């Protein structure tokens, strides 16, 4: 049974950490490896999407703030 998709970055990251620990332990049954990898891929994609969204917002805000700061220096 597949677990529900994480709803936050923290949940997705925790899911990735748990899956990595299970795979690294060597205790995962071979039949469970593929489903774990699929779950890890989905959680990774969610984390990456959130990180990219934050980067885009920060890049936009910082670019606008730097332009505004430069204009204020001339006054």
mmCIF file of the N, C-alpha and C atoms, coordinates in Angstrom:
data_MODEL
# 
_entry.id   MODEL 
# 
loop_
_atom_site.group_PDB 
_atom_site.id 
_atom_site.type_symbol 
_atom_site.label_atom_id 
_atom_site.label_alt_id 
_atom_site.label_comp_id 
_atom_site.label_asym_id 
_atom_site.label_entity_id 
_atom_site.label_seq_id 
_atom_site.pdbx_PDB_ins_code 
_atom_site.Cartn_x 
_atom_site.Cartn_y 
_atom_site.Cartn_z 
_atom_site.occupancy 
_atom_site.B_iso_or_equiv 
_atom_site.pdbx_formal_charge 
_atom_site.auth_seq_id 
_atom_site.auth_comp_id 
_atom_site.auth_asym_id 
_atom_site.auth_atom_id 
_atom_site.pdbx_PDB_model_num 
ATOM 1   N N  . UNK A 1 1  ? 0.839  -1.179 0.000  1.00 0.00 ? 1  UNK A N  1 
ATOM 2   C CA . UNK A 1 1  ? 0.000  0.000  0.000  1.00 0.00 ? 1  UNK A CA 1 
ATOM 3   C C  . UNK A 1 1  ? 0.887  1.247  0.000  1.00 0.00 ? 1  UNK A C  1 
ATOM 4   N N  . UNK A 1 2  ? 0.567  2.208  -0.858 1.00 0.00 ? 2  UNK A N  1 
ATOM 5   C CA . UNK A 1 2  ? 1.334  3.442  -0.949 1.00 0.00 ? 2  UNK A CA 1 
ATOM 6   C C  . UNK A 1 2  ? 0.838  4.433  0.092  1.00 0.00 ? 2  UNK A C  1 
ATOM 7   N N  . UNK A 1 3  ? 1.793  5.086  0.762  1.00 0.00 ? 3  UNK A N  1 
ATOM 8   C CA . UNK A 1 3  ? 1.427  6.081  1.764  1.00 0.00 ? 3  UNK A CA 1 
ATOM 9   C C  . UNK A 1 3  ? 0.981  7.352  1.071  1.00 0.00 ? 3  UNK A C  1 
ATOM 10  N N  . UNK A 1 4  ? 0.149  8.171  1.744  1.00 0.00 ? 4  UNK A N  1 
ATOM 11  C CA . UNK A 1 4  ? -0.291 9.421  1.134  1.00 0.00 ? 4  UNK A CA 1 
ATOM 12  C C  . UNK A 1 4  ? 0.888  10.356 0.877  1.00 0.00 ? 4  UNK A C  1 
ATOM 13  N N  . UNK A 1 5  ? 0.736  11.213 -0.140 1.00 0.00 ? 5  UNK A N  1 
ATOM 14  C CA . UNK A 1 5  ? 1.780  12.174 -0.476 1.00 0.00 ? 5  UNK A CA 1 
ATOM 15  C C  . UNK A 1 5  ? 1.990  13.142 0.675  1.00 0.00 ? 5  UNK A C  1 
ATOM 16  N N  . UNK A 1 6  ? 3.245  13.460 0.987  1.00 0.00 ? 6  UNK A N  1 
ATOM 17  C CA . UNK A 1 6  ? 3.509  14.456 2.027  1.00 0.00 ? 6  UNK A CA 1 
ATOM 18  C C  . UNK A 1 6  ? 2.896  15.797 1.623  1.00 0.00 ? 6  UNK A C  1 
ATOM 19  N N  . UNK A 1 7  ? 2.452  16.557 2.605  1.00 0.00 ? 7  UNK A N  1 
ATOM 20  C CA . UNK A 1 7  ? 1.795  17.819 2.291  1.00 0.00 ? 7  UNK A CA 1 
ATOM 21  C C  . UNK A 1 7  ? 2.698  19.022 2.523  1.00 0.00 ? 7  UNK A C  1 
ATOM 22  N N  . UNK A 1 8  ? 3.849  18.835 3.118  1.00 0.00 ? 8  UNK A N  1 
ATOM 23  C CA . UNK A 1 8  ? 4.758  19.948 3.350  1.00 0.00 ? 8  UNK A CA 1 
ATOM 24  C C  . UNK A 1 8  ? 6.176  19.521 2.991  1.00 0.00 ? 8  UNK A C  1 
ATOM 25  N N  . UNK A 1 9  ? 7.047  20.534 2.851  1.00 0.00 ? 9  UNK A N  1 
ATOM 26  C CA . UNK A 1 9  ? 8.448  20.246 2.569  1.00 0.00 ? 9  UNK A CA 1 
ATOM 27  C C  . UNK A 1 9  ? 9.030  19.372 3.674  1.00 0.00 ? 9  UNK A C  1 
ATOM 28  N N  . UNK A 1 10 ? 8.742  19.734 4.913  1.00 0.00 ? 10 UNK A N  1 
ATOM 29  C CA . UNK A 1 10 ? 9.279  18.990 6.052  1.00 0.00 ? 10 UNK A CA 1 
ATOM 30  C C  . UNK A 1 10 ? 8.853  17.530 6.012  1.00 0.00 ? 10 UNK A C  1 
ATOM 31  N N  . UNK A 1 11 ? 7.589  17.282 5.677  1.00 0.00 ? 11 UNK A N  1 
ATOM 32  C CA . UNK A 1 11 ? 7.104  15.904 5.596  1.00 0.00 ? 11 UNK A CA 1 
ATOM 33  C C  . UNK A 1 11 ? 7.780  15.142 4.449  1.00 0.00 ? 11 UNK A C  1 
ATOM 34  N N  . UNK A 1 12 ? 7.925  15.802 3.306  1.00 0.00 ? 12 UNK A N  1 
ATOM 35  C CA . UNK A 1 12 ? 8.570  15.159 2.162  1.00 0.00 ? 12 UNK A CA 1 
ATOM 36  C C  . UNK A 1 12 ? 10.032 14.840 2.481  1.00 0.00 ? 12 UNK A C  1 
ATOM 37  N N  . UNK A 1 13 ? 10.726 15.777 3.141  1.00 0.00 ? 13 UNK A N  1 
ATOM 38  C CA . UNK A 1 13 ? 12.119 15.566 3.504  1.00 0.00 ? 13 UNK A CA 1 
ATOM 39  C C  . UNK A 1 13 ? 12.245 14.424 4.527  1.00 0.00 ? 13 UNK A C  1 
ATOM 40  N N  . UNK A 1 14 ? 11.346 14.394 5.481  1.00 0.00 ? 14 UNK A N  1 
ATOM 41  C CA . UNK A 1 14 ? 11.359 13.320 6.480  1.00 0.00 ? 14 UNK A CA 1 
ATOM 42  C C  . UNK A 1 14 ? 11.128 11.968 5.805  1.00 0.00 ? 14 UNK A C  1 
ATOM 43  N N  . UNK A 1 15 ? 10.246 11.956 4.821  1.00 0.00 ? 15 UNK A N  1 
ATOM 44  C CA . UNK A 1 15 ? 9.970  10.723 4.083  1.00 0.00 ? 15 UNK A CA 1 
ATOM 45  C C  . UNK A 1 15 ? 11.226 10.276 3.341  1.00 0.00 ? 15 UNK A C  1 
ATOM 46  N N  . UNK A 1 16 ? 11.904 11.207 2.696  1.00 0.00 ? 16 UNK A N  1 
ATOM 47  C CA . UNK A 1 16 ? 13.146 10.873 2.004  1.00 0.00 ? 16 UNK A CA 1 
ATOM 48  C C  . UNK A 1 16 ? 14.189 10.316 2.970  1.00 0.00 ? 16 UNK A C  1 
ATOM 49  N N  . UNK A 1 17 ? 14.310 10.933 4.117  1.00 0.00 ? 17 UNK A N  1 
ATOM 50  C CA . UNK A 1 17 ? 15.288 10.483 5.119  1.00 0.00 ? 17 UNK A CA 1 
ATOM 51  C C  . UNK A 1 17 ? 14.972 9.078  5.601  1.00 0.00 ? 17 UNK A C  1 
ATOM 52  N N  . UNK A 1 18 ? 13.694 8.809  5.837  1.00 0.00 ? 18 UNK A N  1 
ATOM 53  C CA . UNK A 1 18 ? 13.286 7.485  6.309  1.00 0.00 ? 18 UNK A CA 1 
ATOM 54  C C  . UNK A 1 18 ? 13.565 6.427  5.247  1.00 0.00 ? 18 UNK A C  1 
ATOM 55  N N  . UNK A 1 19 ? 13.243 6.742  3.998  1.00 0.00 ? 19 UNK A N  1 
ATOM 56  C CA . UNK A 1 19 ? 13.475 5.801  2.906  1.00 0.00 ? 19 UNK A CA 1 
ATOM 57  C C  . UNK A 1 19 ? 14.974 5.544  2.739  1.00 0.00 ? 19 UNK A C  1 
ATOM 58  N N  . UNK A 1 20 ? 15.770 6.599  2.785  1.00 0.00 ? 20 UNK A N  1 
ATOM 59  C CA . UNK A 1 20 ? 17.224 6.439  2.654  1.00 0.00 ? 20 UNK A CA 1 
ATOM 60  C C  . UNK A 1 20 ? 17.768 5.552  3.767  1.00 0.00 ? 20 UNK A C  1 
ATOM 61  N N  . UNK A 1 21 ? 17.320 5.765  4.992  1.00 0.00 ? 21 UNK A N  1 
ATOM 62  C CA . UNK A 1 21 ? 17.793 4.957  6.116  1.00 0.00 ? 21 UNK A CA 1 
ATOM 63  C C  . UNK A 1 21 ? 17.409 3.499  5.925  1.00 0.00 ? 21 UNK A C  1 
ATOM 64  N N  . UNK A 1 22 ? 16.185 3.266  5.455  1.00 0.00 ? 22 UNK A N  1 
ATOM 65  C CA . UNK A 1 22 ? 15.742 1.887  5.243  1.00 0.00 ? 22 UNK A CA 1 
ATOM 66  C C  . UNK A 1 22 ? 16.563 1.207  4.151  1.00 0.00 ? 22 UNK A C  1 
ATOM 67  N N  . UNK A 1 23 ? 16.825 1.921  3.070  1.00 0.00 ? 23 UNK A N  1 
ATOM 68  C CA . UNK A 1 23 ? 17.610 1.340  1.981  1.00 0.00 ? 23 UNK A CA 1 
ATOM 69  C C  . UNK A 1 23 ? 19.069 1.137  2.384  1.00 0.00 ? 23 UNK A C  1 
ATOM 70  N N  . UNK A 1 24 ? 19.636 2.093  3.117  1.00 0.00 ? 24 UNK A N  1 
ATOM 71  C CA . UNK A 1 24 ? 21.034 1.992  3.540  1.00 0.00 ? 24 UNK A CA 1 
ATOM 72  C C  . UNK A 1 24 ? 21.255 0.881  4.553  1.00 0.00 ? 24 UNK A C  1 
ATOM 73  N N  . UNK A 1 25 ? 20.222 0.578  5.322  1.00 0.00 ? 25 UNK A N  1 
ATOM 74  C CA . UNK A 1 25 ? 20.366 -0.465 6.340  1.00 0.00 ? 25 UNK A CA 1 
ATOM 75  C C  . UNK A 1 25 ? 20.543 -1.838 5.720  1.00 0.00 ? 25 UNK A C  1 
ATOM 76  N N  . UNK A 1 26 ? 20.105 -1.978 4.467  1.00 0.00 ? 26 UNK A N  1 
ATOM 77  C CA . UNK A 1 26 ? 20.194 -3.278 3.813  1.00 0.00 ? 26 UNK A CA 1 
ATOM 78  C C  . UNK A 1 26 ? 19.104 -4.240 4.262  1.00 0.00 ? 26 UNK A C  1 
ATOM 79  N N  . UNK A 1 27 ? 18.192 -3.766 5.081  1.00 0.00 ? 27 UNK A N  1 
ATOM 80  C CA . UNK A 1 27 ? 17.132 -4.616 5.611  1.00 0.00 ? 27 UNK A CA 1 
ATOM 81  C C  . UNK A 1 27 ? 15.885 -4.628 4.726  1.00 0.00 ? 27 UNK A C  1 
ATOM 82  N N  . UNK A 1 28 ? 15.813 -3.738 3.743  1.00 0.00 ? 28 UNK A N  1 
ATOM 83  C CA . UNK A 1 28 ? 14.625 -3.667 2.890  1.00 0.00 ? 28 UNK A CA 1 
ATOM 84  C C  . UNK A 1 28 ? 14.540 -4.926 2.030  1.00 0.00 ? 28 UNK A C  1 
ATOM 85  N N  . UNK A 1 29 ? 13.382 -5.531 2.038  1.00 0.00 ? 29 UNK A N  1 
ATOM 86  C CA . UNK A 1 29 ? 13.132 -6.690 1.196  1.00 0.00 ? 29 UNK A CA 1 
ATOM 87  C C  . UNK A 1 29 ? 13.199 -6.258 -0.266 1.00 0.00 ? 29 UNK A C  1 
ATOM 88  N N  . UNK A 1 30 ? 13.737 -7.085 -1.126 1.00 0.00 ? 30 UNK A N  1 
ATOM 89  C CA . UNK A 1 30 ? 13.899 -6.745 -2.534 1.00 0.00 ? 30 UNK A CA 1 
ATOM 90  C C  . UNK A 1 30 ? 12.571 -6.342 -3.172 1.00 0.00 ? 30 UNK A C  1 
ATOM 91  N N  . UNK A 1 31 ? 11.495 -6.974 -2.773 1.00 0.00 ? 31 UNK A N  1 
ATOM 92  C CA . UNK A 1 31 ? 10.181 -6.631 -3.323 1.00 0.00 ? 31 UNK A CA 1 
ATOM 93  C C  . UNK A 1 31 ? 9.722  -5.243 -2.886 1.00 0.00 ? 31 UNK A C  1 
ATOM 94  N N  . UNK A 1 32 ? 10.309 -4.714 -1.847 1.00 0.00 ? 32 UNK A N  1 
ATOM 95  C CA . UNK A 1 32 ? 9.930  -3.395 -1.339 1.00 0.00 ? 32 UNK A CA 1 
ATOM 96  C C  . UNK A 1 32 ? 10.805 -2.273 -1.926 1.00 0.00 ? 32 UNK A C  1 
ATOM 97  N N  . UNK A 1 33 ? 11.933 -2.612 -2.532 1.00 0.00 ? 33 UNK A N  1 
ATOM 98  C CA . UNK A 1 33 ? 12.860 -1.600 -3.017 1.00 0.00 ? 33 UNK A CA 1 
ATOM 99  C C  . UNK A 1 33 ? 12.227 -0.722 -4.093 1.00 0.00 ? 33 UNK A C  1 
ATOM 100 N N  . UNK A 1 34 ? 11.596 -1.309 -5.094 1.00 0.00 ? 34 UNK A N  1 
ATOM 101 C CA . UNK A 1 34 ? 11.011 -0.511 -6.172 1.00 0.00 ? 34 UNK A CA 1 
ATOM 102 C C  . UNK A 1 34 ? 9.935  0.441  -5.644 1.00 0.00 ? 34 UNK A C  1 
ATOM 103 N N  . UNK A 1 35 ? 8.985  -0.015 -4.832 1.00 0.00 ? 35 UNK A N  1 
ATOM 104 C CA . UNK A 1 35 ? 8.015  0.938  -4.276 1.00 0.00 ? 35 UNK A CA 1 
ATOM 105 C C  . UNK A 1 35 ? 8.675  2.038  -3.447 1.00 0.00 ? 35 UNK A C  1 
ATOM 106 N N  . UNK A 1 36 ? 9.726  1.707  -2.698 1.00 0.00 ? 36 UNK A N  1 
ATOM 107 C CA . UNK A 1 36 ? 10.431 2.725  -1.922 1.00 0.00 ? 36 UNK A CA 1 
ATOM 108 C C  . UNK A 1 36 ? 11.072 3.765  -2.832 1.00 0.00 ? 36 UNK A C  1 
ATOM 109 N N  . UNK A 1 37 ? 11.683 3.301  -3.916 1.00 0.00 ? 37 UNK A N  1 
ATOM 110 C CA . UNK A 1 37 ? 12.310 4.228  -4.851 1.00 0.00 ? 37 UNK A CA 1 
ATOM 111 C C  . UNK A 1 37 ? 11.276 5.130  -5.517 1.00 0.00 ? 37 UNK A C  1 
ATOM 112 N N  . UNK A 1 38 ? 10.111 4.586  -5.818 1.00 0.00 ? 38 UNK A N  1 
ATOM 113 C CA . UNK A 1 38 ? 9.041  5.396  -6.413 1.00 0.00 ? 38 UNK A CA 1 
ATOM 114 C C  . UNK A 1 38 ? 8.554  6.450  -5.423 1.00 0.00 ? 38 UNK A C  1 
ATOM 115 N N  . UNK A 1 39 ? 8.414  6.065  -4.167 1.00 0.00 ? 39 UNK A N  1 
ATOM 116 C CA . UNK A 1 39 ? 8.006  7.025  -3.137 1.00 0.00 ? 39 UNK A CA 1 
ATOM 117 C C  . UNK A 1 39 ? 9.081  8.093  -2.942 1.00 0.00 ? 39 UNK A C  1 
ATOM 118 N N  . UNK A 1 40 ? 10.338 7.671  -2.971 1.00 0.00 ? 40 UNK A N  1 
ATOM 119 C CA . UNK A 1 40 ? 11.442 8.623  -2.817 1.00 0.00 ? 40 UNK A CA 1 
ATOM 120 C C  . UNK A 1 40 ? 11.463 9.602  -3.984 1.00 0.00 ? 40 UNK A C  1 
ATOM 121 N N  . UNK A 1 41 ? 11.219 9.126  -5.180 1.00 0.00 ? 41 UNK A N  1 
ATOM 122 C CA . UNK A 1 41 ? 11.201 10.007 -6.346 1.00 0.00 ? 41 UNK A CA 1 
ATOM 123 C C  . UNK A 1 41 ? 10.107 11.068 -6.208 1.00 0.00 ? 41 UNK A C  1 
ATOM 124 N N  . UNK A 1 42 ? 8.939  10.665 -5.764 1.00 0.00 ? 42 UNK A N  1 
ATOM 125 C CA . UNK A 1 42 ? 7.838  11.614 -5.592 1.00 0.00 ? 42 UNK A CA 1 
ATOM 126 C C  . UNK A 1 42 ? 8.155  12.636 -4.496 1.00 0.00 ? 42 UNK A C  1 
ATOM 127 N N  . UNK A 1 43 ? 8.709  12.182 -3.387 1.00 0.00 ? 43 UNK A N  1 
ATOM 128 C CA . UNK A 1 43 ? 9.051  13.090 -2.285 1.00 0.00 ? 43 UNK A CA 1 
ATOM 129 C C  . UNK A 1 43 ? 10.166 14.043 -2.710 1.00 0.00 ? 43 UNK A C  1 
ATOM 130 N N  . UNK A 1 44 ? 11.150 13.539 -3.447 1.00 0.00 ? 44 UNK A N  1 
ATOM 131 C CA . UNK A 1 44 ? 12.246 14.378 -3.933 1.00 0.00 ? 44 UNK A CA 1 
ATOM 132 C C  . UNK A 1 44 ? 11.712 15.454 -4.882 1.00 0.00 ? 44 UNK A C  1 
ATOM 133 N N  . UNK A 1 45 ? 10.819 15.055 -5.777 1.00 0.00 ? 45 UNK A N  1 
ATOM 134 C CA . UNK A 1 45 ? 10.243 16.018 -6.723 1.00 0.00 ? 45 UNK A CA 1 
ATOM 135 C C  . UNK A 1 45 ? 9.487  17.108 -5.977 1.00 0.00 ? 45 UNK A C  1 
ATOM 136 N N  . UNK A 1 46 ? 8.781  16.731 -4.926 1.00 0.00 ? 46 UNK A N  1 
ATOM 137 C CA . UNK A 1 46 ? 8.045  17.719 -4.144 1.00 0.00 ? 46 UNK A CA 1 
ATOM 138 C C  . UNK A 1 46 ? 9.005  18.672 -3.430 1.00 0.00 ? 46 UNK A C  1 
ATOM 139 N N  . UNK A 1 47 ? 10.069 18.155 -2.848 1.00 0.00 ? 47 UNK A N  1 
ATOM 140 C CA . UNK A 1 47 ? 11.067 19.004 -2.187 1.00 0.00 ? 47 UNK A CA 1 
ATOM 141 C C  . UNK A 1 47 ? 11.701 19.952 -3.197 1.00 0.00 ? 47 UNK A C  1 
ATOM 142 N N  . UNK A 1 48 ? 12.101 19.420 -4.320 1.00 0.00 ? 48 UNK A N  1 
ATOM 143 C CA . UNK A 1 48 ? 12.761 20.241 -5.337 1.00 0.00 ? 48 UNK A CA 1 
ATOM 144 C C  . UNK A 1 48 ? 11.829 21.339 -5.851 1.00 0.00 ? 48 UNK A C  1 
ATOM 145 N N  . UNK A 1 49 ? 10.564 20.997 -6.053 1.00 0.00 ? 49 UNK A N  1 
ATOM 146 C CA . UNK A 1 49 ? 9.585  21.980 -6.519 1.00 0.00 ? 49 UNK A CA 1 
ATOM 147 C C  . UNK A 1 49 ? 9.441  23.130 -5.518 1.00 0.00 ? 49 UNK A C  1 
ATOM 148 N N  . UNK A 1 50 ? 9.386  22.789 -4.248 1.00 0.00 ? 50 UNK A N  1 
ATOM 149 C CA . UNK A 1 50 ? 9.259  23.830 -3.214 1.00 0.00 ? 50 UNK A CA 1 
ATOM 150 C C  . UNK A 1 50 ? 10.513 24.693 -3.137 1.00 0.00 ? 50 UNK A C  1 
ATOM 151 N N  . UNK A 1 51 ? 11.683 24.072 -3.235 1.00 0.00 ? 51 UNK A N  1 
ATOM 152 C CA . UNK A 1 51 ? 12.941 24.819 -3.187 1.00 0.00 ? 51 UNK A CA 1 
ATOM 153 C C  . UNK A 1 51 ? 13.020 25.771 -4.383 1.00 0.00 ? 51 UNK A C  1 
ATOM 154 N N  . UNK A 1 52 ? 12.681 25.287 -5.563 1.00 0.00 ? 52 UNK A N  1 
ATOM 155 C CA . UNK A 1 52 ? 12.722 26.127 -6.762 1.00 0.00 ? 52 UNK A CA 1 
ATOM 156 C C  . UNK A 1 52 ? 11.729 27.282 -6.661 1.00 0.00 ? 52 UNK A C  1 
ATOM 157 N N  . UNK A 1 53 ? 10.566 27.032 -6.074 1.00 0.00 ? 53 UNK A N  1 
ATOM 158 C CA . UNK A 1 53 ? 9.575  28.104 -5.906 1.00 0.00 ? 53 UNK A CA 1 
ATOM 159 C C  . UNK A 1 53 ? 10.112 29.182 -4.971 1.00 0.00 ? 53 UNK A C  1 
ATOM 160 N N  . UNK A 1 54 ? 10.765 28.777 -3.900 1.00 0.00 ? 54 UNK A N  1 
ATOM 161 C CA . UNK A 1 54 ? 11.347 29.744 -2.962 1.00 0.00 ? 54 UNK A CA 1 
ATOM 162 C C  . UNK A 1 54 ? 12.467 30.523 -3.647 1.00 0.00 ? 54 UNK A C  1 
ATOM 163 N N  . UNK A 1 55 ? 13.316 29.837 -4.395 1.00 0.00 ? 55 UNK A N  1 
ATOM 164 C CA . UNK A 1 55 ? 14.401 30.511 -5.121 1.00 0.00 ? 55 UNK A CA 1 
ATOM 165 C C  . UNK A 1 55 ? 13.843 31.565 -6.079 1.00 0.00 ? 55 UNK A C  1 
ATOM 166 N N  . UNK A 1 56 ? 12.781 31.216 -6.789 1.00 0.00 ? 56 UNK A N  1 
ATOM 167 C CA . UNK A 1 56 ? 12.195 32.144 -7.753 1.00 0.00 ? 56 UNK A CA 1 
ATOM 168 C C  . UNK A 1 56 ? 11.663 33.385 -7.052 1.00 0.00 ? 56 UNK A C  1 
ATOM 169 N N  . UNK A 1 57 ? 10.993 33.184 -5.921 1.00 0.00 ? 57 UNK A N  1 
ATOM 170 C CA . UNK A 1 57 ? 10.459 34.322 -5.169 1.00 0.00 ? 57 UNK A CA 1 
ATOM 171 C C  . UNK A 1 57 ? 11.592 35.186 -4.638 1.00 0.00 ? 57 UNK A C  1 
ATOM 172 N N  . UNK A 1 58 ? 12.593 34.559 -4.057 1.00 0.00 ? 58 UNK A N  1 
ATOM 173 C CA . UNK A 1 58 ? 13.712 35.323 -3.510 1.00 0.00 ? 58 UNK A CA 1 
ATOM 174 C C  . UNK A 1 58 ? 14.462 36.075 -4.601 1.00 0.00 ? 58 UNK A C  1 
ATOM 175 N N  . UNK A 1 59 ? 14.660 35.457 -5.725 1.00 0.00 ? 59 UNK A N  1 
ATOM 176 C CA . UNK A 1 59 ? 15.367 36.116 -6.829 1.00 0.00 ? 59 UNK A CA 1 
ATOM 177 C C  . UNK A 1 59 ? 14.579 37.330 -7.296 1.00 0.00 ? 59 UNK A C  1 
ATOM 178 N N  . UNK A 1 60 ? 13.279 37.208 -7.380 1.00 0.00 ? 60 UNK A N  1 
ATOM 179 C CA . UNK A 1 60 ? 12.450 38.329 -7.803 1.00 0.00 ? 60 UNK A CA 1 
ATOM 180 C C  . UNK A 1 60 ? 12.428 39.437 -6.782 1.00 0.00 ? 60 UNK A C  1 
ATOM 181 N N  . UNK A 1 61 ? 12.272 39.099 -5.528 1.00 0.00 ? 61 UNK A N  1 
ATOM 182 C CA . UNK A 1 61 ? 12.212 40.103 -4.464 1.00 0.00 ? 61 UNK A CA 1 
ATOM 183 C C  . UNK A 1 61 ? 13.547 40.805 -4.289 1.00 0.00 ? 61 UNK A C  1 
ATOM 184 N N  . UNK A 1 62 ? 14.632 40.042 -4.314 1.00 0.00 ? 62 UNK A N  1 
ATOM 185 C CA . UNK A 1 62 ? 15.949 40.641 -4.112 1.00 0.00 ? 62 UNK A CA 1 
ATOM 186 C C  . UNK A 1 62 ? 16.335 41.526 -5.282 1.00 0.00 ? 62 UNK A C  1 
ATOM 187 N N  . UNK A 1 63 ? 15.973 41.123 -6.479 1.00 0.00 ? 63 UNK A N  1 
ATOM 188 C CA . UNK A 1 63 ? 16.296 41.939 -7.645 1.00 0.00 ? 63 UNK A CA 1 
ATOM 189 C C  . UNK A 1 63 ? 15.573 43.279 -7.538 1.00 0.00 ? 63 UNK A C  1 
ATOM 190 N N  . UNK A 1 64 ? 14.309 43.267 -7.142 1.00 0.00 ? 64 UNK A N  1 
ATOM 191 C CA . UNK A 1 64 ? 13.548 44.498 -6.984 1.00 0.00 ? 64 UNK A CA 1 
ATOM 192 C C  . UNK A 1 64 ? 14.087 45.344 -5.847 1.00 0.00 ? 64 UNK A C  1 
ATOM 193 N N  . UNK A 1 65 ? 14.488 44.737 -4.759 1.00 0.00 ? 65 UNK A N  1 
ATOM 194 C CA . UNK A 1 65 ? 15.008 45.459 -3.603 1.00 0.00 ? 65 UNK A CA 1 
ATOM 195 C C  . UNK A 1 65 ? 16.339 46.126 -3.928 1.00 0.00 ? 65 UNK A C  1 
ATOM 196 N N  . UNK A 1 66 ? 17.201 45.462 -4.698 1.00 0.00 ? 66 UNK A N  1 
ATOM 197 C CA . UNK A 1 66 ? 18.496 46.038 -5.061 1.00 0.00 ? 66 UNK A CA 1 
ATOM 198 C C  . UNK A 1 66 ? 18.311 47.250 -5.957 1.00 0.00 ? 66 UNK A C  1 
ATOM 199 N N  . UNK A 1 67 ? 17.355 47.165 -6.884 1.00 0.00 ? 67 UNK A N  1 
ATOM 200 C CA . UNK A 1 67 ? 17.090 48.313 -7.770 1.00 0.00 ? 67 UNK A CA 1 
ATOM 201 C C  . UNK A 1 67 ? 16.573 49.493 -6.965 1.00 0.00 ? 67 UNK A C  1 
ATOM 202 N N  . UNK A 1 68 ? 15.658 49.210 -6.038 1.00 0.00 ? 68 UNK A N  1 
ATOM 203 C CA . UNK A 1 68 ? 15.095 50.269 -5.188 1.00 0.00 ? 68 UNK A CA 1 
ATOM 204 C C  . UNK A 1 68 ? 16.177 50.893 -4.323 1.00 0.00 ? 68 UNK A C  1 
ATOM 205 N N  . UNK A 1 69 ? 17.073 50.066 -3.786 1.00 0.00 ? 69 UNK A N  1 
ATOM 206 C CA . UNK A 1 69 ? 18.140 50.573 -2.912 1.00 0.00 ? 69 UNK A CA 1 
ATOM 207 C C  . UNK A 1 69 ? 19.072 51.465 -3.705 1.00 0.00 ? 69 UNK A C  1 
ATOM 208 N N  . UNK A 1 70 ? 19.355 51.125 -4.946 1.00 0.00 ? 70 UNK A N  1 
ATOM 209 C CA . UNK A 1 70 ? 20.230 51.929 -5.774 1.00 0.00 ? 70 UNK A CA 1 
ATOM 210 C C  . UNK A 1 70 ? 19.612 53.273 -6.097 1.00 0.00 ? 70 UNK A C  1 
ATOM 211 N N  . UNK A 1 71 ? 18.307 53.297 -6.287 1.00 0.00 ? 71 UNK A N  1 
ATOM 212 C CA . UNK A 1 71 ? 17.624 54.549 -6.581 1.00 0.00 ? 71 UNK A CA 1 
ATOM 213 C C  . UNK A 1 71 ? 17.615 55.472 -5.369 1.00 0.00 ? 71 UNK A C  1 
ATOM 214 N N  . UNK A 1 72 ? 17.512 54.902 -4.165 1.00 0.00 ? 72 UNK A N  1 
ATOM 215 C CA . UNK A 1 72 ? 17.487 55.687 -2.935 1.00 0.00 ? 72 UNK A CA 1 
ATOM 216 C C  . UNK A 1 72 ? 18.825 56.347 -2.661 1.00 0.00 ? 72 UNK A C  1 
ATOM 217 N N  . UNK A 1 73 ? 19.925 55.746 -3.111 1.00 0.00 ? 73 UNK A N  1 
ATOM 218 C CA . UNK A 1 73 ? 21.249 56.302 -2.841 1.00 0.00 ? 73 UNK A CA 1 
ATOM 219 C C  . UNK A 1 73 ? 21.473 57.645 -3.558 1.00 0.00 ? 73 UNK A C  1 
ATOM 220 N N  . UNK A 1 74 ? 20.774 57.863 -4.674 1.00 0.00 ? 74 UNK A N  1 
ATOM 221 C CA . UNK A 1 74 ? 20.962 59.074 -5.431 1.00 0.00 ? 74 UNK A CA 1 
ATOM 222 C C  . UNK A 1 74 ? 20.248 60.278 -4.858 1.00 0.00 ? 74 UNK A C  1 
ATOM 223 N N  . UNK A 1 75 ? 19.406 60.088 -3.903 1.00 0.00 ? 75 UNK A N  1 
ATOM 224 C CA . UNK A 1 75 ? 18.621 61.206 -3.365 1.00 0.00 ? 75 UNK A CA 1 
ATOM 225 C C  . UNK A 1 75 ? 19.323 61.940 -2.279 1.00 0.00 ? 75 UNK A C  1 
# 
